[in-house]
Amino acid sequence: FSCQWAIAHFRFHQPSSELAFGLEADKASLLALRMSFCFQGGTRAILMAVQAHIIRHLLFDRNTAATHLERLRGISRQEQGEALAAALAQLLWAAGGGGRAVVCLLTAAVHFVPRGDYRADSFTERIHLFEFPEKAAAQEFISDHIDSFRGKGGHGLILFLYSLLFSRTLER
């Protein structure tokens, strides 16, 4: 993974602001998007897909008396985390065909020893897989570990990408 991928994580605008519902992208990500979107896509494509599900969750899944626009503005940090967890769980559940979701988290322990043509990256070897047969359980687990996805230095987008791949299964 490039440096852009290694530092990418899910980061919201300031809580309780007009754009509190929105994910931020680094200027470097925006520049890379302009220069290479047609060829590589990059982290921005994942951010856009997750952003769409965050907005859907905030508008339609929460019980609130606020109007649609008011539902998006001024959400708290906790509501941001809940919306992100719901969006990630929904996408993983869909990738798993509605029968399972796999969530990948980074641990200190090495879970496999590289061999053959695989080149160790000190990241992939430390990923631990958690499989869930119910979407609600996956969402609760993600919510409990949300800082792994939105914390700086947590490799949140890479973890989510691996989670998508394992939810979908390598065979599919």
JOQUIMO-V627609 format. One record per helix or strand. SS is the DSSP state (~ for helix, > for strand). FROM is the first residue (numbers start at 1). TO is the last residue. Records with the same first field share a line. If there is no record, write none. Layout:
SS->FROM-TO + FROM-TO
//
This chain:
~->3-7 + 27-36 + 43-61 + 68-72 + 77-95 + 124-126 + 135-144 + 147-150 + 156-168
>->12-12 + 23-23 + 101-106 + 127-132
//
